[in-house]
Amino acid sequence: MTTPFSKKNYLLLIAGAVIVFLGYLLMIGGGSDDPNVFNPAIFDFQRITLAPMVCLIGFILIIVAIMWRPKEEAK
């Protein structure tokens, strides 16, 4: 019995999941201890631009890992 995924598929899938996790880690923080005080750090480049782009790259890599099909070898 053969599996539909090769070793390369699983490695790409794991790499994509790690990249998505890193993107979510980049979104952490920027809050305020006092709810009456506004902290503008929540709207910095890291949380608004970089983290969503990293997550998107990770999700695209996961899709590529699922769709990847190795080339057929000549017999």
N, CA, C and O atoms as a Maestro MAE file, in Angstrom:
{
 s_m_m2io_version
 :::
 2.0.0
}

f_m_ct {
 s_m_title
 :::
 protein
 m_atom[300] {
  # First column is atom index #
  i_m_mmod_type
  r_m_x_coord
  r_m_y_coord
  r_m_z_coord
  i_m_residue_number
  s_m_chain_name
  s_m_pdb_residue_name
  s_m_pdb_atom_name
  i_m_atomic_number
  :::
  1 25 0.837 -1.181 0.000 1 A "MET " " N  " 7
  2 3 0.000 0.000 0.000 1 A "MET " " CA " 6
  3 2 0.886 1.250 0.000 1 A "MET " " C  " 6
  4 15 1.804 1.372 0.811 1 A "MET " " O  " 8
  5 25 0.602 2.157 -0.903 2 A "THR " " N  " 7
  6 3 1.377 3.388 -0.971 2 A "THR " " CA " 6
  7 2 0.556 4.545 -0.403 2 A "THR " " C  " 6
  8 15 -0.674 4.552 -0.464 2 A "THR " " O  " 8
  9 25 1.261 5.501 0.140 3 A "THR " " N  " 7
  10 3 0.589 6.672 0.693 3 A "THR " " CA " 6
  11 2 0.491 7.744 -0.395 3 A "THR " " C  " 6
  12 15 1.331 7.786 -1.294 3 A "THR " " O  " 8
  13 25 -0.508 8.596 -0.325 4 A "PRO " " N  " 7
  14 3 -0.643 9.641 -1.352 4 A "PRO " " CA " 6
  15 2 0.409 10.742 -1.223 4 A "PRO " " C  " 6
  16 15 0.654 11.477 -2.179 4 A "PRO " " O  " 8
  17 25 1.026 10.859 -0.064 5 A "PHE " " N  " 7
  18 3 2.036 11.888 0.157 5 A "PHE " " CA " 6
  19 2 3.411 11.262 0.241 5 A "PHE " " C  " 6
  20 15 3.577 10.162 0.767 5 A "PHE " " O  " 8
  21 25 4.396 11.974 -0.283 6 A "SER " " N  " 7
  22 3 5.779 11.534 -0.170 6 A "SER " " CA " 6
  23 2 6.430 12.248 1.013 6 A "SER " " C  " 6
  24 15 5.797 13.051 1.698 6 A "SER " " O  " 8
  25 25 7.683 11.945 1.234 7 A "LYS " " N  " 7
  26 3 8.415 12.579 2.333 7 A "LYS " " CA " 6
  27 2 8.494 14.093 2.124 7 A "LYS " " C  " 6
  28 15 8.415 14.865 3.080 7 A "LYS " " O  " 8
  29 25 8.650 14.505 0.867 8 A "LYS " " N  " 7
  30 3 8.730 15.939 0.559 8 A "LYS " " CA " 6
  31 2 7.420 16.645 0.910 8 A "LYS " " C  " 6
  32 15 7.440 17.773 1.403 8 A "LYS " " O  " 8
  33 25 6.277 15.991 0.660 9 A "ASN " " N  " 7
  34 3 4.982 16.573 1.016 9 A "ASN " " CA " 6
  35 2 4.896 16.828 2.516 9 A "ASN " " C  " 6
  36 15 4.477 17.900 2.954 9 A "ASN " " O  " 8
  37 25 5.298 15.830 3.291 10 A "TYR " " N  " 7
  38 3 5.228 15.977 4.749 10 A "TYR " " CA " 6
  39 2 6.182 17.054 5.260 10 A "TYR " " C  " 6
  40 15 5.843 17.795 6.183 10 A "TYR " " O  " 8
  41 25 7.365 17.145 4.668 11 A "LEU " " N  " 7
  42 3 8.308 18.184 5.088 11 A "LEU " " CA " 6
  43 2 7.769 19.577 4.760 11 A "LEU " " C  " 6
  44 15 7.889 20.494 5.572 11 A "LEU " " O  " 8
  45 25 7.183 19.740 3.587 12 A "LEU " " N  " 7
  46 3 6.592 21.034 3.228 12 A "LEU " " CA " 6
  47 2 5.411 21.369 4.137 12 A "LEU " " C  " 6
  48 15 5.228 22.523 4.525 12 A "LEU " " O  " 8
  49 25 4.615 20.358 4.474 13 A "LEU " " N  " 7
  50 3 3.468 20.565 5.351 13 A "LEU " " CA " 6
  51 2 3.919 21.018 6.744 13 A "LEU " " C  " 6
  52 15 3.343 21.943 7.317 13 A "LEU " " O  " 8
  53 25 4.940 20.371 7.278 14 A "ILE " " N  " 7
  54 3 5.461 20.749 8.597 14 A "ILE " " CA " 6
  55 2 6.076 22.144 8.542 14 A "ILE " " C  " 6
  56 15 5.880 22.944 9.456 14 A "ILE " " O  " 8
  57 25 6.822 22.440 7.469 15 A "ALA " " N  " 7
  58 3 7.424 23.773 7.340 15 A "ALA " " CA " 6
  59 2 6.341 24.849 7.261 15 A "ALA " " C  " 6
  60 15 6.486 25.911 7.866 15 A "ALA " " O  " 8
  61 25 5.269 24.591 6.532 16 A "GLY " " N  " 7
  62 3 4.168 25.549 6.437 16 A "GLY " " CA " 6
  63 2 3.502 25.776 7.779 16 A "GLY " " C  " 6
  64 15 3.168 26.908 8.127 16 A "GLY " " O  " 8
  65 25 3.307 24.698 8.541 17 A "ALA " " N  " 7
  66 3 2.685 24.837 9.858 17 A "ALA " " CA " 6
  67 2 3.577 25.632 10.802 17 A "ALA " " C  " 6
  68 15 3.081 26.432 11.595 17 A "ALA " " O  " 8
  69 25 4.880 25.422 10.725 18 A "VAL " " N  " 7
  70 3 5.814 26.185 11.570 18 A "VAL " " CA " 6
  71 2 5.789 27.663 11.192 18 A "VAL " " C  " 6
  72 15 5.823 28.525 12.070 18 A "VAL " " O  " 8
  73 25 5.730 27.963 9.903 19 A "ILE " " N  " 7
  74 3 5.690 29.361 9.460 19 A "ILE " " CA " 6
  75 2 4.397 30.033 9.907 19 A "ILE " " C  " 6
  76 15 4.420 31.188 10.330 19 A "ILE " " O  " 8
  77 25 3.277 29.332 9.820 20 A "VAL " " N  " 7
  78 3 2.011 29.893 10.306 20 A "VAL " " CA " 6
  79 2 2.099 30.165 11.800 20 A "VAL " " C  " 6
  80 15 1.655 31.213 12.268 20 A "VAL " " O  " 8
  81 25 2.667 29.232 12.546 21 A "PHE " " N  " 7
  82 3 2.829 29.414 13.991 21 A "PHE " " CA " 6
  83 2 3.710 30.632 14.289 21 A "PHE " " C  " 6
  84 15 3.417 31.398 15.207 21 A "PHE " " O  " 8
  85 25 4.777 30.812 13.523 22 A "LEU " " N  " 7
  86 3 5.633 31.997 13.706 22 A "LEU " " CA " 6
  87 2 4.858 33.282 13.410 22 A "LEU " " C  " 6
  88 15 5.042 34.291 14.091 22 A "LEU " " O  " 8
  89 25 4.003 33.247 12.406 23 A "GLY " " N  " 7
  90 3 3.187 34.418 12.097 23 A "GLY " " CA " 6
  91 2 2.271 34.787 13.249 23 A "GLY " " C  " 6
  92 15 2.107 35.964 13.570 23 A "GLY " " O  " 8
  93 25 1.669 33.769 13.876 24 A "TYR " " N  " 7
  94 3 0.801 34.050 15.023 24 A "TYR " " CA " 6
  95 2 1.618 34.536 16.222 24 A "TYR " " C  " 6
  96 15 1.140 35.360 17.003 24 A "TYR " " O  " 8
  97 25 2.828 34.040 16.371 25 A "LEU " " N  " 7
  98 3 3.692 34.541 17.450 25 A "LEU " " CA " 6
  99 2 4.038 36.018 17.238 25 A "LEU " " C  " 6
  100 15 4.152 36.781 18.198 25 A "LEU " " O  " 8
  101 25 4.203 36.412 15.973 26 A "LEU " " N  " 7
  102 3 4.500 37.818 15.688 26 A "LEU " " CA " 6
  103 2 3.325 38.735 16.015 26 A "LEU " " C  " 6
  104 15 3.519 39.933 16.222 26 A "LEU " " O  " 8
  105 25 2.118 38.193 16.063 27 A "MET " " N  " 7
  106 3 0.937 39.005 16.369 27 A "MET " " CA " 6
  107 2 0.753 39.244 17.864 27 A "MET " " C  " 6
  108 15 -0.037 40.102 18.256 27 A "MET " " O  " 8
  109 25 1.462 38.506 18.695 28 A "ILE " " N  " 7
  110 3 1.279 38.605 20.147 28 A "ILE " " CA " 6
  111 2 1.791 39.956 20.658 28 A "ILE " " C  " 6
  112 15 2.785 40.486 20.162 28 A "ILE " " O  " 8
  113 25 1.104 40.491 21.643 29 A "GLY " " N  " 7
  114 3 1.579 41.683 22.336 29 A "GLY " " CA " 6
  115 2 0.903 42.950 21.885 29 A "GLY " " C  " 6
  116 15 -0.021 42.929 21.071 29 A "GLY " " O  " 8
  117 25 1.374 44.052 22.424 30 A "GLY " " N  " 7
  118 3 0.855 45.357 22.064 30 A "GLY " " CA " 6
  119 2 -0.334 45.796 22.879 30 A "GLY " " C  " 6
  120 15 -0.885 46.872 22.652 30 A "GLY " " O  " 8
  121 25 -0.733 44.974 23.824 31 A "GLY " " N  " 7
  122 3 -1.874 45.335 24.654 31 A "GLY " " CA " 6
  123 2 -1.473 46.274 25.777 31 A "GLY " " C  " 6
  124 15 -0.295 46.588 25.948 31 A "GLY " " O  " 8
  125 25 -2.443 46.711 26.526 32 A "SER " " N  " 7
  126 3 -2.204 47.619 27.638 32 A "SER " " CA " 6
  127 2 -2.672 46.957 28.929 32 A "SER " " C  " 6
  128 15 -3.676 46.244 28.941 32 A "SER " " O  " 8
  129 25 -1.941 47.195 30.011 33 A "ASP " " N  " 7
  130 3 -2.336 46.655 31.310 33 A "ASP " " CA " 6
  131 2 -3.559 47.371 31.866 33 A "ASP " " C  " 6
  132 15 -4.384 46.771 32.556 33 A "ASP " " O  " 8
  133 25 -3.665 48.640 31.563 34 A "ASP " " N  " 7
  134 3 -4.779 49.456 32.025 34 A "ASP " " CA " 6
  135 2 -5.771 49.640 30.865 34 A "ASP " " C  " 6
  136 15 -5.391 50.198 29.836 34 A "ASP " " O  " 8
  137 25 -7.024 49.192 30.995 35 A "PRO " " N  " 7
  138 3 -7.969 49.321 29.881 35 A "PRO " " CA " 6
  139 2 -8.328 50.762 29.545 35 A "PRO " " C  " 6
  140 15 -8.912 51.014 28.490 35 A "PRO " " O  " 8
  141 25 -8.000 51.701 30.400 36 A "ASN " " N  " 7
  142 3 -8.308 53.107 30.135 36 A "ASN " " CA " 6
  143 2 -7.186 53.828 29.393 36 A "ASN " " C  " 6
  144 15 -7.335 54.993 29.024 36 A "ASN " " O  " 8
  145 25 -6.066 53.143 29.174 37 A "VAL " " N  " 7
  146 3 -4.913 53.751 28.516 37 A "VAL " " CA " 6
  147 2 -4.717 53.073 27.158 37 A "VAL " " C  " 6
  148 15 -4.639 51.847 27.071 37 A "VAL " " O  " 8
  149 25 -4.640 53.889 26.096 38 A "PHE " " N  " 7
  150 3 -4.435 53.372 24.744 38 A "PHE " " CA " 6
  151 2 -2.951 53.155 24.497 38 A "PHE " " C  " 6
  152 15 -2.133 54.032 24.776 38 A "PHE " " O  " 8
  153 25 -2.607 51.988 23.973 39 A "ASN " " N  " 7
  154 3 -1.227 51.679 23.636 39 A "ASN " " CA " 6
  155 2 -1.113 51.581 22.109 39 A "ASN " " C  " 6
  156 15 -1.639 50.638 21.519 39 A "ASN " " O  " 8
  157 25 -0.438 52.534 21.464 40 A "PRO " " N  " 7
  158 3 -0.349 52.517 19.994 40 A "PRO " " CA " 6
  159 2 0.529 51.388 19.451 40 A "PRO " " C  " 6
  160 15 0.589 51.197 18.237 40 A "PRO " " O  " 8
  161 25 1.211 50.638 20.316 41 A "ALA " " N  " 7
  162 3 2.067 49.539 19.856 41 A "ALA " " CA " 6
  163 2 1.261 48.422 19.205 41 A "ALA " " C  " 6
  164 15 1.823 47.578 18.507 41 A "ALA " " O  " 8
  165 25 -0.034 48.410 19.423 42 A "ILE " " N  " 7
  166 3 -0.868 47.365 18.804 42 A "ILE " " CA " 6
  167 2 -0.969 47.564 17.295 42 A "ILE " " C  " 6
  168 15 -1.287 46.620 16.572 42 A "ILE " " O  " 8
  169 25 -0.708 48.758 16.816 43 A "PHE " " N  " 7
  170 3 -0.810 49.062 15.387 43 A "PHE " " CA " 6
  171 2 0.554 49.230 14.722 43 A "PHE " " C  " 6
  172 15 0.663 49.979 13.751 43 A "PHE " " O  " 8
  173 25 1.585 48.566 15.207 44 A "ASP " " N  " 7
  174 3 2.897 48.718 14.585 44 A "ASP " " CA " 6
  175 2 3.035 47.790 13.374 44 A "ASP " " C  " 6
  176 15 2.170 46.949 13.132 44 A "ASP " " O  " 8
  177 25 4.097 47.942 12.633 45 A "PHE " " N  " 7
  178 3 4.335 47.208 11.390 45 A "PHE " " CA " 6
  179 2 4.328 45.694 11.602 45 A "PHE " " C  " 6
  180 15 3.796 44.949 10.779 45 A "PHE " " O  " 8
  181 25 4.915 45.251 12.695 46 A "GLN " " N  " 7
  182 3 5.028 43.817 12.962 46 A "GLN " " CA " 6
  183 2 3.666 43.143 13.049 46 A "GLN " " C  " 6
  184 15 3.475 42.065 12.486 46 A "GLN " " O  " 8
  185 25 2.719 43.760 13.743 47 A "ARG " " N  " 7
  186 3 1.416 43.134 13.983 47 A "ARG " " CA " 6
  187 2 0.417 43.359 12.858 47 A "ARG " " C  " 6
  188 15 -0.455 42.521 12.632 47 A "ARG " " O  " 8
  189 25 0.530 44.479 12.147 48 A "ILE " " N  " 7
  190 3 -0.445 44.823 11.120 48 A "ILE " " CA " 6
  191 2 -0.027 44.332 9.735 48 A "ILE " " C  " 6
  192 15 -0.888 43.985 8.927 48 A "ILE " " O  " 8
  193 25 1.258 44.295 9.445 49 A "THR " " N  " 7
  194 3 1.710 43.955 8.103 49 A "THR " " CA " 6
  195 2 2.520 42.664 8.056 49 A "THR " " C  " 6
  196 15 2.197 41.757 7.290 49 A "THR " " O  " 8
  197 25 3.554 42.579 8.860 50 A "LEU " " N  " 7
  198 3 4.479 41.449 8.780 50 A "LEU " " CA " 6
  199 2 3.834 40.125 9.182 50 A "LEU " " C  " 6
  200 15 3.952 39.142 8.450 50 A "LEU " " O  " 8
  201 25 3.166 40.078 10.312 51 A "ALA " " N  " 7
  202 3 2.580 38.827 10.811 51 A "ALA " " CA " 6
  203 2 1.537 38.248 9.855 51 A "ALA " " C  " 6
  204 15 1.583 37.046 9.592 51 A "ALA " " O  " 8
  205 25 0.598 39.038 9.321 52 A "PRO " " N  " 7
  206 3 -0.346 38.449 8.356 52 A "PRO " " CA " 6
  207 2 0.324 37.948 7.081 52 A "PRO " " C  " 6
  208 15 -0.111 36.951 6.505 52 A "PRO " " O  " 8
  209 25 1.383 38.634 6.632 53 A "MET " " N  " 7
  210 3 2.097 38.176 5.446 53 A "MET " " CA " 6
  211 2 2.804 36.853 5.713 53 A "MET " " C  " 6
  212 15 2.813 35.972 4.854 53 A "MET " " O  " 8
  213 25 3.395 36.707 6.891 54 A "VAL " " N  " 7
  214 3 4.062 35.453 7.251 54 A "VAL " " CA " 6
  215 2 3.039 34.325 7.333 54 A "VAL " " C  " 6
  216 15 3.300 33.223 6.850 54 A "VAL " " O  " 8
  217 25 1.888 34.581 7.934 55 A "CYS " " N  " 7
  218 3 0.828 33.570 8.000 55 A "CYS " " CA " 6
  219 2 0.357 33.185 6.606 55 A "CYS " " C  " 6
  220 15 0.161 32.002 6.329 55 A "CYS " " O  " 8
  221 25 0.173 34.152 5.734 56 A "LEU " " N  " 7
  222 3 -0.275 33.877 4.371 56 A "LEU " " CA " 6
  223 2 0.730 33.008 3.629 56 A "LEU " " C  " 6
  224 15 0.342 32.074 2.926 56 A "LEU " " O  " 8
  225 25 2.011 33.304 3.778 57 A "ILE " " N  " 7
  226 3 3.055 32.485 3.151 57 A "ILE " " CA " 6
  227 2 2.993 31.056 3.687 57 A "ILE " " C  " 6
  228 15 3.147 30.100 2.927 57 A "ILE " " O  " 8
  229 25 2.768 30.910 4.991 58 A "GLY " " N  " 7
  230 3 2.651 29.579 5.573 58 A "GLY " " CA " 6
  231 2 1.451 28.819 5.035 58 A "GLY " " C  " 6
  232 15 1.560 27.632 4.728 58 A "GLY " " O  " 8
  233 25 0.307 29.483 4.917 59 A "PHE " " N  " 7
  234 3 -0.878 28.825 4.385 59 A "PHE " " CA " 6
  235 2 -0.697 28.438 2.919 59 A "PHE " " C  " 6
  236 15 -1.155 27.375 2.500 59 A "PHE " " O  " 8
  237 25 -0.036 29.288 2.141 60 A "ILE " " N  " 7
  238 3 0.250 28.952 0.741 60 A "ILE " " CA " 6
  239 2 1.175 27.746 0.665 60 A "ILE " " C  " 6
  240 15 0.993 26.875 -0.186 60 A "ILE " " O  " 8
  241 25 2.168 27.690 1.552 61 A "LEU " " N  " 7
  242 3 3.080 26.544 1.580 61 A "LEU " " CA " 6
  243 2 2.339 25.260 1.950 61 A "LEU " " C  " 6
  244 15 2.651 24.195 1.418 61 A "LEU " " O  " 8
  245 25 1.378 25.346 2.840 62 A "ILE " " N  " 7
  246 3 0.584 24.168 3.192 62 A "ILE " " CA " 6
  247 2 -0.238 23.702 1.984 62 A "ILE " " C  " 6
  248 15 -0.345 22.500 1.738 62 A "ILE " " O  " 8
  249 25 -0.815 24.633 1.237 63 A "ILE " " N  " 7
  250 3 -1.570 24.258 0.036 63 A "ILE " " CA " 6
  251 2 -0.657 23.611 -0.991 63 A "ILE " " C  " 6
  252 15 -1.032 22.622 -1.620 63 A "ILE " " O  " 8
  253 25 0.539 24.162 -1.166 64 A "VAL " " N  " 7
  254 3 1.507 23.572 -2.092 64 A "VAL " " CA " 6
  255 2 1.888 22.172 -1.634 64 A "VAL " " C  " 6
  256 15 2.027 21.269 -2.458 64 A "VAL " " O  " 8
  257 25 2.058 21.983 -0.336 65 A "ALA " " N  " 7
  258 3 2.418 20.667 0.193 65 A "ALA " " CA " 6
  259 2 1.318 19.638 -0.079 65 A "ALA " " C  " 6
  260 15 1.608 18.474 -0.355 65 A "ALA " " O  " 8
  261 25 0.081 20.063 -0.003 66 A "ILE " " N  " 7
  262 3 -1.025 19.139 -0.260 66 A "ILE " " CA " 6
  263 2 -1.138 18.835 -1.757 66 A "ILE " " C  " 6
  264 15 -1.415 17.698 -2.140 66 A "ILE " " O  " 8
  265 25 -0.928 19.836 -2.591 67 A "MET " " N  " 7
  266 3 -1.104 19.663 -4.027 67 A "MET " " CA " 6
  267 2 0.129 19.082 -4.727 67 A "MET " " C  " 6
  268 15 0.020 18.612 -5.860 67 A "MET " " O  " 8
  269 25 1.285 19.105 -4.083 68 A "TRP " " N  " 7
  270 3 2.539 18.653 -4.703 68 A "TRP " " CA " 6
  271 2 2.434 17.187 -5.102 68 A "TRP " " C  " 6
  272 15 2.017 16.333 -4.319 68 A "TRP " " O  " 8
  273 25 2.819 16.931 -6.326 69 A "ARG " " N  " 7
  274 3 2.823 15.561 -6.824 69 A "ARG " " CA " 6
  275 2 4.168 15.290 -7.451 69 A "ARG " " C  " 6
  276 15 4.561 15.996 -8.379 69 A "ARG " " O  " 8
  277 25 4.885 14.295 -6.977 70 A "PRO " " N  " 7
  278 3 6.223 14.041 -7.556 70 A "PRO " " CA " 6
  279 2 6.116 13.608 -9.015 70 A "PRO " " C  " 6
  280 15 5.117 13.029 -9.442 70 A "PRO " " O  " 8
  281 25 7.158 13.902 -9.753 71 A "LYS " " N  " 7
  282 3 7.177 13.535 -11.157 71 A "LYS " " CA " 6
  283 2 7.231 12.011 -11.306 71 A "LYS " " C  " 6
  284 15 7.894 11.318 -10.535 71 A "LYS " " O  " 8
  285 25 6.535 11.524 -12.294 72 A "GLU " " N  " 7
  286 3 6.536 10.086 -12.560 72 A "GLU " " CA " 6
  287 2 7.885 9.672 -13.116 72 A "GLU " " C  " 6
  288 15 8.416 10.317 -14.021 72 A "GLU " " O  " 8
  289 25 8.432 8.613 -12.584 73 A "GLU " " N  " 7
  290 3 9.706 8.097 -13.076 73 A "GLU " " CA " 6
  291 2 9.462 7.167 -14.256 73 A "GLU " " C  " 6
  292 15 8.498 6.402 -14.269 73 A "GLU " " O  " 8
  293 25 10.340 7.242 -15.242 74 A "ALA " " N  " 7
  294 3 10.224 6.358 -16.395 74 A "ALA " " CA " 6
  295 2 10.568 4.929 -15.970 74 A "ALA " " C  " 6
  296 15 11.511 4.692 -15.215 74 A "ALA " " O  " 8
  297 25 9.766 3.982 -16.483 75 A "LYS " " N  " 7
  298 3 9.995 2.584 -16.075 75 A "LYS " " CA " 6
  299 2 10.679 1.796 -17.134 75 A "LYS " " C  " 6
  300 15 10.943 0.608 -16.946 75 A "LYS " " O  " 8
  :::
 }
 m_bond[299] {
  # First column is bond index #
  i_m_from
  i_m_to
  i_m_order
  :::
  1 1 2 1
  2 2 3 1
  3 3 4 2
  4 3 5 1
  5 5 6 1
  6 6 7 1
  7 7 8 2
  8 7 9 1
  9 9 10 1
  10 10 11 1
  11 11 12 2
  12 11 13 1
  13 13 14 1
  14 14 15 1
  15 15 16 2
  16 15 17 1
  17 17 18 1
  18 18 19 1
  19 19 20 2
  20 19 21 1
  21 21 22 1
  22 22 23 1
  23 23 24 2
  24 23 25 1
  25 25 26 1
  26 26 27 1
  27 27 28 2
  28 27 29 1
  29 29 30 1
  30 30 31 1
  31 31 32 2
  32 31 33 1
  33 33 34 1
  34 34 35 1
  35 35 36 2
  36 35 37 1
  37 37 38 1
  38 38 39 1
  39 39 40 2
  40 39 41 1
  41 41 42 1
  42 42 43 1
  43 43 44 2
  44 43 45 1
  45 45 46 1
  46 46 47 1
  47 47 48 2
  48 47 49 1
  49 49 50 1
  50 50 51 1
  51 51 52 2
  52 51 53 1
  53 53 54 1
  54 54 55 1
  55 55 56 2
  56 55 57 1
  57 57 58 1
  58 58 59 1
  59 59 60 2
  60 59 61 1
  61 61 62 1
  62 62 63 1
  63 63 64 2
  64 63 65 1
  65 65 66 1
  66 66 67 1
  67 67 68 2
  68 67 69 1
  69 69 70 1
  70 70 71 1
  71 71 72 2
  72 71 73 1
  73 73 74 1
  74 74 75 1
  75 75 76 2
  76 75 77 1
  77 77 78 1
  78 78 79 1
  79 79 80 2
  80 79 81 1
  81 81 82 1
  82 82 83 1
  83 83 84 2
  84 83 85 1
  85 85 86 1
  86 86 87 1
  87 87 88 2
  88 87 89 1
  89 89 90 1
  90 90 91 1
  91 91 92 2
  92 91 93 1
  93 93 94 1
  94 94 95 1
  95 95 96 2
  96 95 97 1
  97 97 98 1
  98 98 99 1
  99 99 100 2
  100 99 101 1
  101 101 102 1
  102 102 103 1
  103 103 104 2
  104 103 105 1
  105 105 106 1
  106 106 107 1
  107 107 108 2
  108 107 109 1
  109 109 110 1
  110 110 111 1
  111 111 112 2
  112 111 113 1
  113 113 114 1
  114 114 115 1
  115 115 116 2
  116 115 117 1
  117 117 118 1
  118 118 119 1
  119 119 120 2
  120 119 121 1
  121 121 122 1
  122 122 123 1
  123 123 124 2
  124 123 125 1
  125 125 126 1
  126 126 127 1
  127 127 128 2
  128 127 129 1
  129 129 130 1
  130 130 131 1
  131 131 132 2
  132 131 133 1
  133 133 134 1
  134 134 135 1
  135 135 136 2
  136 135 137 1
  137 137 138 1
  138 138 139 1
  139 139 140 2
  140 139 141 1
  141 141 142 1
  142 142 143 1
  143 143 144 2
  144 143 145 1
  145 145 146 1
  146 146 147 1
  147 147 148 2
  148 147 149 1
  149 149 150 1
  150 150 151 1
  151 151 152 2
  152 151 153 1
  153 153 154 1
  154 154 155 1
  155 155 156 2
  156 155 157 1
  157 157 158 1
  158 158 159 1
  159 159 160 2
  160 159 161 1
  161 161 162 1
  162 162 163 1
  163 163 164 2
  164 163 165 1
  165 165 166 1
  166 166 167 1
  167 167 168 2
  168 167 169 1
  169 169 170 1
  170 170 171 1
  171 171 172 2
  172 171 173 1
  173 173 174 1
  174 174 175 1
  175 175 176 2
  176 175 177 1
  177 177 178 1
  178 178 179 1
  179 179 180 2
  180 179 181 1
  181 181 182 1
  182 182 183 1
  183 183 184 2
  184 183 185 1
  185 185 186 1
  186 186 187 1
  187 187 188 2
  188 187 189 1
  189 189 190 1
  190 190 191 1
  191 191 192 2
  192 191 193 1
  193 193 194 1
  194 194 195 1
  195 195 196 2
  196 195 197 1
  197 197 198 1
  198 198 199 1
  199 199 200 2
  200 199 201 1
  201 201 202 1
  202 202 203 1
  203 203 204 2
  204 203 205 1
  205 205 206 1
  206 206 207 1
  207 207 208 2
  208 207 209 1
  209 209 210 1
  210 210 211 1
  211 211 212 2
  212 211 213 1
  213 213 214 1
  214 214 215 1
  215 215 216 2
  216 215 217 1
  217 217 218 1
  218 218 219 1
  219 219 220 2
  220 219 221 1
  221 221 222 1
  222 222 223 1
  223 223 224 2
  224 223 225 1
  225 225 226 1
  226 226 227 1
  227 227 228 2
  228 227 229 1
  229 229 230 1
  230 230 231 1
  231 231 232 2
  232 231 233 1
  233 233 234 1
  234 234 235 1
  235 235 236 2
  236 235 237 1
  237 237 238 1
  238 238 239 1
  239 239 240 2
  240 239 241 1
  241 241 242 1
  242 242 243 1
  243 243 244 2
  244 243 245 1
  245 245 246 1
  246 246 247 1
  247 247 248 2
  248 247 249 1
  249 249 250 1
  250 250 251 1
  251 251 252 2
  252 251 253 1
  253 253 254 1
  254 254 255 1
  255 255 256 2
  256 255 257 1
  257 257 258 1
  258 258 259 1
  259 259 260 2
  260 259 261 1
  261 261 262 1
  262 262 263 1
  263 263 264 2
  264 263 265 1
  265 265 266 1
  266 266 267 1
  267 267 268 2
  268 267 269 1
  269 269 270 1
  270 270 271 1
  271 271 272 2
  272 271 273 1
  273 273 274 1
  274 274 275 1
  275 275 276 2
  276 275 277 1
  277 277 278 1
  278 278 279 1
  279 279 280 2
  280 279 281 1
  281 281 282 1
  282 282 283 1
  283 283 284 2
  284 283 285 1
  285 285 286 1
  286 286 287 1
  287 287 288 2
  288 287 289 1
  289 289 290 1
  290 290 291 1
  291 291 292 2
  292 291 293 1
  293 293 294 1
  294 294 295 1
  295 295 296 2
  296 295 297 1
  297 297 298 1
  298 298 299 1
  299 299 300 2
  :::
 }
}
